[in-house]
Amino acid sequence: MKHEESGEYHVSSLLVLTQPAKRHEVAAAVALIEGAEVHAVSDEGKLVVTLEGGRQRQIIEAIDRINAVPSVISAALIYHQFDEQKQCEDLS
């Protein structure tokens, strides 16, 4: 994944609560969001998601997009960290 030259690198983790019957559809929709990765999906409708990006605004916009996915009840930020970078890095 290539990040913009913002001088920052952000990583966040979320717990996303969904309607259990729609959990796999929600997981697929979240996985399409740039910088998002779904790590776990429970039978109860809970998803563990990480977000990565070059700006804090990118993380906030991704959380807003997740909350707007049909069948999402809530997306709670669990952890957020950022580091400063000297230049753009290719992290793929």
PDB file of N, CA, C and O in Angstrom:
ATOM      1  N   MET A   1       0.844  -1.164   0.000  1.00  0.00           N
ATOM      2  CA  MET A   1       0.000   0.000   0.000  1.00  0.00           C
ATOM      3  C   MET A   1       0.893   1.232   0.000  1.00  0.00           C
ATOM      4  O   MET A   1       1.832   1.318   0.791  1.00  0.00           O
ATOM      5  N   LYS A   2       0.614   2.168  -0.865  1.00  0.00           N
ATOM      6  CA  LYS A   2       1.411   3.370  -0.967  1.00  0.00           C
ATOM      7  C   LYS A   2       0.711   4.507  -0.227  1.00  0.00           C
ATOM      8  O   LYS A   2      -0.484   4.732  -0.419  1.00  0.00           O
ATOM      9  N   HIS A   3       1.443   5.213   0.609  1.00  0.00           N
ATOM     10  CA  HIS A   3       0.865   6.300   1.386  1.00  0.00           C
ATOM     11  C   HIS A   3       1.340   7.641   0.854  1.00  0.00           C
ATOM     12  O   HIS A   3       2.445   7.766   0.328  1.00  0.00           O
ATOM     13  N   GLU A   4       0.486   8.634   1.002  1.00  0.00           N
ATOM     14  CA  GLU A   4       0.796   9.981   0.551  1.00  0.00           C
ATOM     15  C   GLU A   4       1.954  10.561   1.345  1.00  0.00           C
ATOM     16  O   GLU A   4       2.287  10.085   2.431  1.00  0.00           O
ATOM     17  N   GLU A   5       2.561  11.596   0.782  1.00  0.00           N
ATOM     18  CA  GLU A   5       3.666  12.255   1.453  1.00  0.00           C
ATOM     19  C   GLU A   5       3.150  13.269   2.457  1.00  0.00           C
ATOM     20  O   GLU A   5       3.337  14.472   2.272  1.00  0.00           O
ATOM     21  N   SER A   6       2.512  12.810   3.504  1.00  0.00           N
ATOM     22  CA  SER A   6       1.989  13.696   4.535  1.00  0.00           C
ATOM     23  C   SER A   6       2.959  13.798   5.698  1.00  0.00           C
ATOM     24  O   SER A   6       2.818  14.673   6.552  1.00  0.00           O
ATOM     25  N   GLY A   7       3.942  12.912   5.735  1.00  0.00           N
ATOM     26  CA  GLY A   7       4.856  12.878   6.857  1.00  0.00           C
ATOM     27  C   GLY A   7       4.314  12.064   8.018  1.00  0.00           C
ATOM     28  O   GLY A   7       4.955  11.976   9.065  1.00  0.00           O
ATOM     29  N   GLU A   8       3.140  11.468   7.844  1.00  0.00           N
ATOM     30  CA  GLU A   8       2.531  10.685   8.909  1.00  0.00           C
ATOM     31  C   GLU A   8       2.099   9.322   8.378  1.00  0.00           C
ATOM     32  O   GLU A   8       1.849   9.144   7.185  1.00  0.00           O
ATOM     33  N   TYR A   9       2.020   8.372   9.297  1.00  0.00           N
ATOM     34  CA  TYR A   9       1.487   7.052   8.989  1.00  0.00           C
ATOM     35  C   TYR A   9       0.581   6.665  10.154  1.00  0.00           C
ATOM     36  O   TYR A   9       1.040   6.587  11.294  1.00  0.00           O
ATOM     37  N   HIS A  10      -0.690   6.426   9.884  1.00  0.00           N
ATOM     38  CA  HIS A  10      -1.686   6.135  10.910  1.00  0.00           C
ATOM     39  C   HIS A  10      -2.150   4.684  10.827  1.00  0.00           C
ATOM     40  O   HIS A  10      -2.343   4.141   9.739  1.00  0.00           O
ATOM     41  N   VAL A  11      -2.324   4.064  11.997  1.00  0.00           N
ATOM     42  CA  VAL A  11      -2.884   2.728  12.107  1.00  0.00           C
ATOM     43  C   VAL A  11      -3.931   2.768  13.215  1.00  0.00           C
ATOM     44  O   VAL A  11      -3.670   3.242  14.321  1.00  0.00           O
ATOM     45  N   SER A  12      -5.113   2.264  12.897  1.00  0.00           N
ATOM     46  CA  SER A  12      -6.199   2.217  13.877  1.00  0.00           C
ATOM     47  C   SER A  12      -6.833   0.842  13.859  1.00  0.00           C
ATOM     48  O   SER A  12      -6.799   0.136  12.852  1.00  0.00           O
ATOM     49  N   SER A  13      -7.414   0.474  14.996  1.00  0.00           N
ATOM     50  CA  SER A  13      -8.203  -0.757  15.032  1.00  0.00           C
ATOM     51  C   SER A  13      -9.605  -0.402  15.509  1.00  0.00           C
ATOM     52  O   SER A  13      -9.799   0.500  16.324  1.00  0.00           O
ATOM     53  N   LEU A  14     -10.576  -1.140  14.978  1.00  0.00           N
ATOM     54  CA  LEU A  14     -11.980  -0.898  15.272  1.00  0.00           C
ATOM     55  C   LEU A  14     -12.670  -2.200  15.619  1.00  0.00           C
ATOM     56  O   LEU A  14     -12.270  -3.277  15.177  1.00  0.00           O
ATOM     57  N   LEU A  15     -13.715  -2.078  16.422  1.00  0.00           N
ATOM     58  CA  LEU A  15     -14.663  -3.163  16.620  1.00  0.00           C
ATOM     59  C   LEU A  15     -15.954  -2.697  15.978  1.00  0.00           C
ATOM     60  O   LEU A  15     -16.545  -1.702  16.398  1.00  0.00           O
ATOM     61  N   VAL A  16     -16.387  -3.420  14.959  1.00  0.00           N
ATOM     62  CA  VAL A  16     -17.589  -3.055  14.220  1.00  0.00           C
ATOM     63  C   VAL A  16     -18.690  -4.038  14.599  1.00  0.00           C
ATOM     64  O   VAL A  16     -18.531  -5.250  14.459  1.00  0.00           O
ATOM     65  N   LEU A  17     -19.807  -3.500  15.080  1.00  0.00           N
ATOM     66  CA  LEU A  17     -20.955  -4.319  15.457  1.00  0.00           C
ATOM     67  C   LEU A  17     -21.976  -4.253  14.325  1.00  0.00           C
ATOM     68  O   LEU A  17     -22.373  -3.171  13.892  1.00  0.00           O
ATOM     69  N   THR A  18     -22.396  -5.433  13.850  1.00  0.00           N
ATOM     70  CA  THR A  18     -23.325  -5.519  12.726  1.00  0.00           C
ATOM     71  C   THR A  18     -24.533  -6.365  13.106  1.00  0.00           C
ATOM     72  O   THR A  18     -24.550  -7.028  14.143  1.00  0.00           O
ATOM     73  N   GLN A  19     -25.534  -6.325  12.247  1.00  0.00           N
ATOM     74  CA  GLN A  19     -26.625  -7.279  12.385  1.00  0.00           C
ATOM     75  C   GLN A  19     -26.035  -8.649  12.039  1.00  0.00           C
ATOM     76  O   GLN A  19     -25.490  -8.820  10.948  1.00  0.00           O
ATOM     77  N   PRO A  20     -26.134  -9.620  12.941  1.00  0.00           N
ATOM     78  CA  PRO A  20     -25.463 -10.904  12.732  1.00  0.00           C
ATOM     79  C   PRO A  20     -25.740 -11.560  11.380  1.00  0.00           C
ATOM     80  O   PRO A  20     -24.827 -12.125  10.777  1.00  0.00           O
ATOM     81  N   ALA A  21     -26.949 -11.498  10.902  1.00  0.00           N
ATOM     82  CA  ALA A  21     -27.281 -12.148   9.630  1.00  0.00           C
ATOM     83  C   ALA A  21     -26.595 -11.482   8.435  1.00  0.00           C
ATOM     84  O   ALA A  21     -26.477 -12.087   7.369  1.00  0.00           O
ATOM     85  N   LYS A  22     -26.151 -10.253   8.608  1.00  0.00           N
ATOM     86  CA  LYS A  22     -25.530  -9.492   7.506  1.00  0.00           C
ATOM     87  C   LYS A  22     -24.020  -9.320   7.685  1.00  0.00           C
ATOM     88  O   LYS A  22     -23.391  -8.561   6.948  1.00  0.00           O
ATOM     89  N   ARG A  23     -23.442 -10.018   8.654  1.00  0.00           N
ATOM     90  CA  ARG A  23     -22.030  -9.805   8.992  1.00  0.00           C
ATOM     91  C   ARG A  23     -21.081 -10.035   7.821  1.00  0.00           C
ATOM     92  O   ARG A  23     -20.108  -9.296   7.673  1.00  0.00           O
ATOM     93  N   HIS A  24     -21.335 -11.029   6.993  1.00  0.00           N
ATOM     94  CA  HIS A  24     -20.425 -11.309   5.882  1.00  0.00           C
ATOM     95  C   HIS A  24     -20.548 -10.261   4.778  1.00  0.00           C
ATOM     96  O   HIS A  24     -19.554  -9.903   4.146  1.00  0.00           O
ATOM     97  N   GLU A  25     -21.770  -9.769   4.545  1.00  0.00           N
ATOM     98  CA  GLU A  25     -21.954  -8.696   3.566  1.00  0.00           C
ATOM     99  C   GLU A  25     -21.263  -7.418   4.036  1.00  0.00           C
ATOM    100  O   GLU A  25     -20.641  -6.714   3.240  1.00  0.00           O
ATOM    101  N   VAL A  26     -21.375  -7.123   5.333  1.00  0.00           N
ATOM    102  CA  VAL A  26     -20.709  -5.943   5.891  1.00  0.00           C
ATOM    103  C   VAL A  26     -19.194  -6.106   5.783  1.00  0.00           C
ATOM    104  O   VAL A  26     -18.496  -5.164   5.406  1.00  0.00           O
ATOM    105  N   ALA A  27     -18.687  -7.281   6.107  1.00  0.00           N
ATOM    106  CA  ALA A  27     -17.234  -7.527   6.022  1.00  0.00           C
ATOM    107  C   ALA A  27     -16.733  -7.311   4.599  1.00  0.00           C
ATOM    108  O   ALA A  27     -15.661  -6.740   4.397  1.00  0.00           O
ATOM    109  N   ALA A  28     -17.497  -7.763   3.621  1.00  0.00           N
ATOM    110  CA  ALA A  28     -17.094  -7.569   2.219  1.00  0.00           C
ATOM    111  C   ALA A  28     -17.099  -6.097   1.849  1.00  0.00           C
ATOM    112  O   ALA A  28     -16.204  -5.636   1.140  1.00  0.00           O
ATOM    113  N   ALA A  29     -18.095  -5.348   2.318  1.00  0.00           N
ATOM    114  CA  ALA A  29     -18.162  -3.915   2.018  1.00  0.00           C
ATOM    115  C   ALA A  29     -17.018  -3.156   2.684  1.00  0.00           C
ATOM    116  O   ALA A  29     -16.429  -2.264   2.074  1.00  0.00           O
ATOM    117  N   VAL A  30     -16.703  -3.501   3.922  1.00  0.00           N
ATOM    118  CA  VAL A  30     -15.608  -2.841   4.646  1.00  0.00           C
ATOM    119  C   VAL A  30     -14.276  -3.131   3.963  1.00  0.00           C
ATOM    120  O   VAL A  30     -13.426  -2.246   3.868  1.00  0.00           O
ATOM    121  N   ALA A  31     -14.088  -4.346   3.494  1.00  0.00           N
ATOM    122  CA  ALA A  31     -12.828  -4.722   2.842  1.00  0.00           C
ATOM    123  C   ALA A  31     -12.567  -3.917   1.570  1.00  0.00           C
ATOM    124  O   ALA A  31     -11.423  -3.823   1.126  1.00  0.00           O
ATOM    125  N   LEU A  32     -13.597  -3.343   0.988  1.00  0.00           N
ATOM    126  CA  LEU A  32     -13.440  -2.529  -0.227  1.00  0.00           C
ATOM    127  C   LEU A  32     -12.979  -1.103   0.066  1.00  0.00           C
ATOM    128  O   LEU A  32     -12.597  -0.379  -0.853  1.00  0.00           O
ATOM    129  N   ILE A  33     -13.010  -0.696   1.322  1.00  0.00           N
ATOM    130  CA  ILE A  33     -12.595   0.655   1.697  1.00  0.00           C
ATOM    131  C   ILE A  33     -11.072   0.715   1.694  1.00  0.00           C
ATOM    132  O   ILE A  33     -10.402  -0.144   2.269  1.00  0.00           O
ATOM    133  N   GLU A  34     -10.539   1.738   1.041  1.00  0.00           N
ATOM    134  CA  GLU A  34      -9.082   1.878   0.951  1.00  0.00           C
ATOM    135  C   GLU A  34      -8.451   1.945   2.339  1.00  0.00           C
ATOM    136  O   GLU A  34      -8.860   2.743   3.183  1.00  0.00           O
ATOM    137  N   GLY A  35      -7.457   1.102   2.560  1.00  0.00           N
ATOM    138  CA  GLY A  35      -6.737   1.080   3.826  1.00  0.00           C
ATOM    139  C   GLY A  35      -7.363   0.199   4.888  1.00  0.00           C
ATOM    140  O   GLY A  35      -6.809   0.066   5.979  1.00  0.00           O
ATOM    141  N   ALA A  36      -8.517  -0.414   4.593  1.00  0.00           N
ATOM    142  CA  ALA A  36      -9.209  -1.248   5.580  1.00  0.00           C
ATOM    143  C   ALA A  36      -8.894  -2.718   5.372  1.00  0.00           C
ATOM    144  O   ALA A  36      -8.738  -3.185   4.243  1.00  0.00           O
ATOM    145  N   GLU A  37      -8.804  -3.434   6.479  1.00  0.00           N
ATOM    146  CA  GLU A  37      -8.622  -4.879   6.424  1.00  0.00           C
ATOM    147  C   GLU A  37      -9.452  -5.507   7.534  1.00  0.00           C
ATOM    148  O   GLU A  37      -9.385  -5.080   8.687  1.00  0.00           O
ATOM    149  N   VAL A  38     -10.232  -6.521   7.182  1.00  0.00           N
ATOM    150  CA  VAL A  38     -11.058  -7.241   8.153  1.00  0.00           C
ATOM    151  C   VAL A  38     -10.259  -8.447   8.623  1.00  0.00           C
ATOM    152  O   VAL A  38      -9.823  -9.270   7.818  1.00  0.00           O
ATOM    153  N   HIS A  39     -10.070  -8.543   9.941  1.00  0.00           N
ATOM    154  CA  HIS A  39      -9.248  -9.619  10.500  1.00  0.00           C
ATOM    155  C   HIS A  39     -10.067 -10.756  11.101  1.00  0.00           C
ATOM    156  O   HIS A  39      -9.600 -11.893  11.170  1.00  0.00           O
ATOM    157  N   ALA A  40     -11.297 -10.448  11.538  1.00  0.00           N
ATOM    158  CA  ALA A  40     -12.130 -11.480  12.152  1.00  0.00           C
ATOM    159  C   ALA A  40     -13.594 -11.095  12.026  1.00  0.00           C
ATOM    160  O   ALA A  40     -13.954  -9.918  12.043  1.00  0.00           O
ATOM    161  N   VAL A  41     -14.433 -12.126  11.898  1.00  0.00           N
ATOM    162  CA  VAL A  41     -15.886 -11.953  11.856  1.00  0.00           C
ATOM    163  C   VAL A  41     -16.476 -13.011  12.788  1.00  0.00           C
ATOM    164  O   VAL A  41     -16.254 -14.207  12.598  1.00  0.00           O
ATOM    165  N   SER A  42     -17.234 -12.560  13.800  1.00  0.00           N
ATOM    166  CA  SER A  42     -17.818 -13.521  14.742  1.00  0.00           C
ATOM    167  C   SER A  42     -19.263 -13.831  14.360  1.00  0.00           C
ATOM    168  O   SER A  42     -19.901 -13.075  13.628  1.00  0.00           O
ATOM    169  N   ASP A  43     -19.762 -14.946  14.865  1.00  0.00           N
ATOM    170  CA  ASP A  43     -21.153 -15.331  14.626  1.00  0.00           C
ATOM    171  C   ASP A  43     -22.126 -14.303  15.210  1.00  0.00           C
ATOM    172  O   ASP A  43     -23.256 -14.175  14.737  1.00  0.00           O
ATOM    173  N   GLU A  44     -21.687 -13.578  16.230  1.00  0.00           N
ATOM    174  CA  GLU A  44     -22.537 -12.571  16.871  1.00  0.00           C
ATOM    175  C   GLU A  44     -22.603 -11.269  16.077  1.00  0.00           C
ATOM    176  O   GLU A  44     -23.356 -10.365  16.440  1.00  0.00           O
ATOM    177  N   GLY A  45     -21.821 -11.160  14.994  1.00  0.00           N
ATOM    178  CA  GLY A  45     -21.847  -9.962  14.163  1.00  0.00           C
ATOM    179  C   GLY A  45     -20.781  -8.939  14.491  1.00  0.00           C
ATOM    180  O   GLY A  45     -20.905  -7.775  14.110  1.00  0.00           O
ATOM    181  N   LYS A  46     -19.749  -9.344  15.181  1.00  0.00           N
ATOM    182  CA  LYS A  46     -18.646  -8.433  15.505  1.00  0.00           C
ATOM    183  C   LYS A  46     -17.509  -8.625  14.507  1.00  0.00           C
ATOM    184  O   LYS A  46     -17.136  -9.752  14.182  1.00  0.00           O
ATOM    185  N   LEU A  47     -16.962  -7.504  14.026  1.00  0.00           N
ATOM    186  CA  LEU A  47     -15.838  -7.539  13.100  1.00  0.00           C
ATOM    187  C   LEU A  47     -14.651  -6.829  13.735  1.00  0.00           C
ATOM    188  O   LEU A  47     -14.819  -5.785  14.364  1.00  0.00           O
ATOM    189  N   VAL A  48     -13.477  -7.374  13.578  1.00  0.00           N
ATOM    190  CA  VAL A  48     -12.241  -6.713  13.969  1.00  0.00           C
ATOM    191  C   VAL A  48     -11.626  -6.173  12.685  1.00  0.00           C
ATOM    192  O   VAL A  48     -11.356  -6.920  11.745  1.00  0.00           O
ATOM    193  N   VAL A  49     -11.409  -4.855  12.662  1.00  0.00           N
ATOM    194  CA  VAL A  49     -10.957  -4.175  11.449  1.00  0.00           C
ATOM    195  C   VAL A  49      -9.759  -3.291  11.780  1.00  0.00           C
ATOM    196  O   VAL A  49      -9.728  -2.658  12.835  1.00  0.00           O
ATOM    197  N   THR A  50      -8.775  -3.242  10.887  1.00  0.00           N
ATOM    198  CA  THR A  50      -7.715  -2.251  11.003  1.00  0.00           C
ATOM    199  C   THR A  50      -7.810  -1.293   9.826  1.00  0.00           C
ATOM    200  O   THR A  50      -8.250  -1.652   8.734  1.00  0.00           O
ATOM    201  N   LEU A  51      -7.384  -0.062  10.083  1.00  0.00           N
ATOM    202  CA  LEU A  51      -7.316   0.978   9.061  1.00  0.00           C
ATOM    203  C   LEU A  51      -5.905   1.529   9.044  1.00  0.00           C
ATOM    204  O   LEU A  51      -5.301   1.754  10.092  1.00  0.00           O
ATOM    205  N   GLU A  52      -5.383   1.744   7.844  1.00  0.00           N
ATOM    206  CA  GLU A  52      -4.066   2.348   7.686  1.00  0.00           C
ATOM    207  C   GLU A  52      -4.187   3.501   6.710  1.00  0.00           C
ATOM    208  O   GLU A  52      -4.948   3.435   5.745  1.00  0.00           O
ATOM    209  N   GLY A  53      -3.427   4.562   6.967  1.00  0.00           N
ATOM    210  CA  GLY A  53      -3.463   5.687   6.045  1.00  0.00           C
ATOM    211  C   GLY A  53      -2.379   6.693   6.334  1.00  0.00           C
ATOM    212  O   GLY A  53      -1.711   6.642   7.367  1.00  0.00           O
ATOM    213  N   GLY A  54      -2.217   7.610   5.398  1.00  0.00           N
ATOM    214  CA  GLY A  54      -1.177   8.625   5.501  1.00  0.00           C
ATOM    215  C   GLY A  54      -1.620   9.893   6.186  1.00  0.00           C
ATOM    216  O   GLY A  54      -0.808  10.790   6.413  1.00  0.00           O
ATOM    217  N   ARG A  55      -2.914   9.987   6.527  1.00  0.00           N
ATOM    218  CA  ARG A  55      -3.433  11.188   7.194  1.00  0.00           C
ATOM    219  C   ARG A  55      -4.513  10.772   8.188  1.00  0.00           C
ATOM    220  O   ARG A  55      -5.210   9.778   7.986  1.00  0.00           O
ATOM    221  N   GLN A  56      -4.640  11.539   9.251  1.00  0.00           N
ATOM    222  CA  GLN A  56      -5.690  11.261  10.232  1.00  0.00           C
ATOM    223  C   GLN A  56      -7.061  11.407   9.582  1.00  0.00           C
ATOM    224  O   GLN A  56      -7.974  10.639   9.884  1.00  0.00           O
ATOM    225  N   ARG A  57      -7.211  12.379   8.699  1.00  0.00           N
ATOM    226  CA  ARG A  57      -8.498  12.598   8.020  1.00  0.00           C
ATOM    227  C   ARG A  57      -8.919  11.349   7.242  1.00  0.00           C
ATOM    228  O   ARG A  57     -10.107  11.033   7.181  1.00  0.00           O
ATOM    229  N   GLN A  58      -7.966  10.642   6.652  1.00  0.00           N
ATOM    230  CA  GLN A  58      -8.252   9.417   5.902  1.00  0.00           C
ATOM    231  C   GLN A  58      -8.858   8.352   6.826  1.00  0.00           C
ATOM    232  O   GLN A  58      -9.771   7.631   6.424  1.00  0.00           O
ATOM    233  N   ILE A  59      -8.358   8.254   8.043  1.00  0.00           N
ATOM    234  CA  ILE A  59      -8.884   7.297   9.021  1.00  0.00           C
ATOM    235  C   ILE A  59     -10.308   7.686   9.417  1.00  0.00           C
ATOM    236  O   ILE A  59     -11.195   6.833   9.468  1.00  0.00           O
ATOM    237  N   ILE A  60     -10.526   8.963   9.694  1.00  0.00           N
ATOM    238  CA  ILE A  60     -11.851   9.449  10.083  1.00  0.00           C
ATOM    239  C   ILE A  60     -12.860   9.206   8.964  1.00  0.00           C
ATOM    240  O   ILE A  60     -13.981   8.770   9.224  1.00  0.00           O
ATOM    241  N   GLU A  61     -12.471   9.484   7.731  1.00  0.00           N
ATOM    242  CA  GLU A  61     -13.372   9.255   6.594  1.00  0.00           C
ATOM    243  C   GLU A  61     -13.698   7.777   6.433  1.00  0.00           C
ATOM    244  O   GLU A  61     -14.830   7.427   6.101  1.00  0.00           O
ATOM    245  N   ALA A  62     -12.721   6.906   6.664  1.00  0.00           N
ATOM    246  CA  ALA A  62     -12.972   5.461   6.569  1.00  0.00           C
ATOM    247  C   ALA A  62     -13.948   5.012   7.662  1.00  0.00           C
ATOM    248  O   ALA A  62     -14.824   4.188   7.400  1.00  0.00           O
ATOM    249  N   ILE A  63     -13.808   5.538   8.871  1.00  0.00           N
ATOM    250  CA  ILE A  63     -14.744   5.197   9.946  1.00  0.00           C
ATOM    251  C   ILE A  63     -16.148   5.668   9.584  1.00  0.00           C
ATOM    252  O   ILE A  63     -17.120   4.945   9.799  1.00  0.00           O
ATOM    253  N   ASP A  64     -16.259   6.869   9.038  1.00  0.00           N
ATOM    254  CA  ASP A  64     -17.567   7.377   8.594  1.00  0.00           C
ATOM    255  C   ASP A  64     -18.172   6.471   7.522  1.00  0.00           C
ATOM    256  O   ASP A  64     -19.371   6.194   7.546  1.00  0.00           O
ATOM    257  N   ARG A  65     -17.346   6.013   6.588  1.00  0.00           N
ATOM    258  CA  ARG A  65     -17.838   5.111   5.537  1.00  0.00           C
ATOM    259  C   ARG A  65     -18.301   3.780   6.122  1.00  0.00           C
ATOM    260  O   ARG A  65     -19.311   3.229   5.684  1.00  0.00           O
ATOM    261  N   ILE A  66     -17.580   3.265   7.096  1.00  0.00           N
ATOM    262  CA  ILE A  66     -17.980   2.015   7.739  1.00  0.00           C
ATOM    263  C   ILE A  66     -19.325   2.199   8.445  1.00  0.00           C
ATOM    264  O   ILE A  66     -20.213   1.355   8.322  1.00  0.00           O
ATOM    265  N   ASN A  67     -19.473   3.291   9.176  1.00  0.00           N
ATOM    266  CA  ASN A  67     -20.740   3.554   9.873  1.00  0.00           C
ATOM    267  C   ASN A  67     -21.909   3.708   8.904  1.00  0.00           C
ATOM    268  O   ASN A  67     -23.058   3.478   9.281  1.00  0.00           O
ATOM    269  N   ALA A  68     -21.626   4.095   7.658  1.00  0.00           N
ATOM    270  CA  ALA A  68     -22.680   4.283   6.662  1.00  0.00           C
ATOM    271  C   ALA A  68     -23.057   2.991   5.932  1.00  0.00           C
ATOM    272  O   ALA A  68     -24.031   2.978   5.179  1.00  0.00           O
ATOM    273  N   VAL A  69     -22.312   1.914   6.139  1.00  0.00           N
ATOM    274  CA  VAL A  69     -22.624   0.637   5.486  1.00  0.00           C
ATOM    275  C   VAL A  69     -23.937   0.103   6.068  1.00  0.00           C
ATOM    276  O   VAL A  69     -24.091   0.050   7.288  1.00  0.00           O
ATOM    277  N   PRO A  70     -24.885  -0.294   5.210  1.00  0.00           N
ATOM    278  CA  PRO A  70     -26.133  -0.872   5.713  1.00  0.00           C
ATOM    279  C   PRO A  70     -25.845  -2.064   6.631  1.00  0.00           C
ATOM    280  O   PRO A  70     -24.946  -2.861   6.359  1.00  0.00           O
ATOM    281  N   SER A  71     -26.599  -2.178   7.698  1.00  0.00           N
ATOM    282  CA  SER A  71     -26.505  -3.250   8.700  1.00  0.00           C
ATOM    283  C   SER A  71     -25.391  -3.046   9.721  1.00  0.00           C
ATOM    284  O   SER A  71     -25.202  -3.895  10.591  1.00  0.00           O
ATOM    285  N   VAL A  72     -24.638  -1.928   9.637  1.00  0.00           N
ATOM    286  CA  VAL A  72     -23.670  -1.612  10.686  1.00  0.00           C
ATOM    287  C   VAL A  72     -24.416  -0.910  11.813  1.00  0.00           C
ATOM    288  O   VAL A  72     -25.128   0.068  11.587  1.00  0.00           O
ATOM    289  N   ILE A  73     -24.244  -1.415  13.016  1.00  0.00           N
ATOM    290  CA  ILE A  73     -24.859  -0.807  14.193  1.00  0.00           C
ATOM    291  C   ILE A  73     -23.932   0.252  14.770  1.00  0.00           C
ATOM    292  O   ILE A  73     -24.376   1.345  15.124  1.00  0.00           O
ATOM    293  N   SER A  74     -22.637  -0.070  14.866  1.00  0.00           N
ATOM    294  CA  SER A  74     -21.654   0.896  15.352  1.00  0.00           C
ATOM    295  C   SER A  74     -20.253   0.461  14.949  1.00  0.00           C
ATOM    296  O   SER A  74     -19.992  -0.713  14.686  1.00  0.00           O
ATOM    297  N   ALA A  75     -19.360   1.443  14.908  1.00  0.00           N
ATOM    298  CA  ALA A  75     -17.943   1.190  14.675  1.00  0.00           C
ATOM    299  C   ALA A  75     -17.188   1.938  15.767  1.00  0.00           C
ATOM    300  O   ALA A  75     -17.164   3.168  15.783  1.00  0.00           O
ATOM    301  N   ALA A  76     -16.577   1.196  16.672  1.00  0.00           N
ATOM    302  CA  ALA A  76     -15.897   1.797  17.819  1.00  0.00           C
ATOM    303  C   ALA A  76     -14.387   1.757  17.626  1.00  0.00           C
ATOM    304  O   ALA A  76     -13.808   0.701  17.374  1.00  0.00           O
ATOM    305  N   LEU A  77     -13.764   2.914  17.747  1.00  0.00           N
ATOM    306  CA  LEU A  77     -12.313   3.006  17.673  1.00  0.00           C
ATOM    307  C   LEU A  77     -11.718   2.410  18.941  1.00  0.00           C
ATOM    308  O   LEU A  77     -12.036   2.851  20.045  1.00  0.00           O
ATOM    309  N   ILE A  78     -10.866   1.420  18.786  1.00  0.00           N
ATOM    310  CA  ILE A  78     -10.243   0.748  19.921  1.00  0.00           C
ATOM    311  C   ILE A  78      -8.816   1.252  20.140  1.00  0.00           C
ATOM    312  O   ILE A  78      -8.373   1.402  21.279  1.00  0.00           O
ATOM    313  N   TYR A  79      -8.108   1.511  19.051  1.00  0.00           N
ATOM    314  CA  TYR A  79      -6.698   1.898  19.141  1.00  0.00           C
ATOM    315  C   TYR A  79      -6.346   2.768  17.959  1.00  0.00           C
ATOM    316  O   TYR A  79      -6.819   2.537  16.847  1.00  0.00           O
ATOM    317  N   HIS A  80      -5.507   3.780  18.198  1.00  0.00           N
ATOM    318  CA  HIS A  80      -5.016   4.629  17.114  1.00  0.00           C
ATOM    319  C   HIS A  80      -3.580   5.026  17.432  1.00  0.00           C
ATOM    320  O   HIS A  80      -3.265   5.451  18.544  1.00  0.00           O
ATOM    321  N   GLN A  81      -2.726   4.879  16.438  1.00  0.00           N
ATOM    322  CA  GLN A  81      -1.326   5.282  16.592  1.00  0.00           C
ATOM    323  C   GLN A  81      -0.870   5.939  15.306  1.00  0.00           C
ATOM    324  O   GLN A  81      -1.284   5.549  14.214  1.00  0.00           O
ATOM    325  N   PHE A  82      -0.010   6.945  15.445  1.00  0.00           N
ATOM    326  CA  PHE A  82       0.597   7.495  14.249  1.00  0.00           C
ATOM    327  C   PHE A  82       2.073   7.719  14.489  1.00  0.00           C
ATOM    328  O   PHE A  82       2.514   8.000  15.603  1.00  0.00           O
ATOM    329  N   ASP A  83       2.815   7.587  13.420  1.00  0.00           N
ATOM    330  CA  ASP A  83       4.252   7.831  13.421  1.00  0.00           C
ATOM    331  C   ASP A  83       4.563   8.815  12.314  1.00  0.00           C
ATOM    332  O   ASP A  83       3.883   8.855  11.289  1.00  0.00           O
ATOM    333  N   GLU A  84       5.583   9.595  12.529  1.00  0.00           N
ATOM    334  CA  GLU A  84       6.032  10.507  11.484  1.00  0.00           C
ATOM    335  C   GLU A  84       6.998   9.777  10.571  1.00  0.00           C
ATOM    336  O   GLU A  84       7.814   8.968  11.014  1.00  0.00           O
ATOM    337  N   GLN A  85       6.886  10.082   9.273  1.00  0.00           N
ATOM    338  CA  GLN A  85       7.779   9.490   8.271  1.00  0.00           C
ATOM    339  C   GLN A  85       8.568  10.620   7.629  1.00  0.00           C
ATOM    340  O   GLN A  85       8.087  11.747   7.514  1.00  0.00           O
ATOM    341  N   LYS A  86       9.767  10.302   7.221  1.00  0.00           N
ATOM    342  CA  LYS A  86      10.579  11.295   6.542  1.00  0.00           C
ATOM    343  C   LYS A  86      10.225  11.397   5.069  1.00  0.00           C
ATOM    344  O   LYS A  86      10.397  12.456   4.465  1.00  0.00           O
ATOM    345  N   GLN A  87       9.728  10.302   4.477  1.00  0.00           N
ATOM    346  CA  GLN A  87       9.352  10.297   3.073  1.00  0.00           C
ATOM    347  C   GLN A  87       8.312   9.223   2.825  1.00  0.00           C
ATOM    348  O   GLN A  87       8.060   8.378   3.685  1.00  0.00           O
ATOM    349  N   CYS A  88       7.715   9.259   1.654  1.00  0.00           N
ATOM    350  CA  CYS A  88       6.697   8.274   1.300  1.00  0.00           C
ATOM    351  C   CYS A  88       7.367   6.910   1.147  1.00  0.00           C
ATOM    352  O   CYS A  88       8.419   6.794   0.520  1.00  0.00           O
ATOM    353  N   GLU A  89       6.747   5.881   1.727  1.00  0.00           N
ATOM    354  CA  GLU A  89       7.276   4.534   1.641  1.00  0.00           C
ATOM    355  C   GLU A  89       6.290   3.621   0.935  1.00  0.00           C
ATOM    356  O   GLU A  89       5.078   3.801   1.060  1.00  0.00           O
ATOM    357  N   ASP A  90       6.783   2.665   0.210  1.00  0.00           N
ATOM    358  CA  ASP A  90       5.927   1.639  -0.391  1.00  0.00           C
ATOM    359  C   ASP A  90       5.858   0.502   0.612  1.00  0.00           C
ATOM    360  O   ASP A  90       6.846  -0.195   0.845  1.00  0.00           O
ATOM    361  N   LEU A  91       4.661   0.317   1.216  1.00  0.00           N
ATOM    362  CA  LEU A  91       4.502  -0.682   2.274  1.00  0.00           C
ATOM    363  C   LEU A  91       3.873  -1.964   1.781  1.00  0.00           C
ATOM    364  O   LEU A  91       3.423  -2.775   2.591  1.00  0.00           O
ATOM    365  N   SER A  92       3.828  -2.172   0.482  1.00  0.00           N
ATOM    366  CA  SER A  92       3.217  -3.400  -0.030  1.00  0.00           C
ATOM    367  C   SER A  92       4.181  -4.549  -0.008  1.00  0.00           C
ATOM    368  O   SER A  92       3.827  -5.659  -0.406  1.00  0.00           O
TER     369      SER A  92
END
